[in-house]
């Protein structure tokens, strides 16, 4: 088995960091879009059932 150099570990670390950053951006965008979608009454009624169970409408 070949011995890995510091450059190899740095390269792997940089790649993993880019992948994690991409995942983080995608998750933040999905969270933002879902929160914005819940501001639309038709979407909110379709996605959640809580509004119809409350006494006062939103």
Secondary structure, 3 states (H helix, E strand, C coil): CCCCCHHHHHHHHHHHHHHHHHHHHHHHHHHHHHHHHCCCHHHHHHHCCHHHHCCCCC
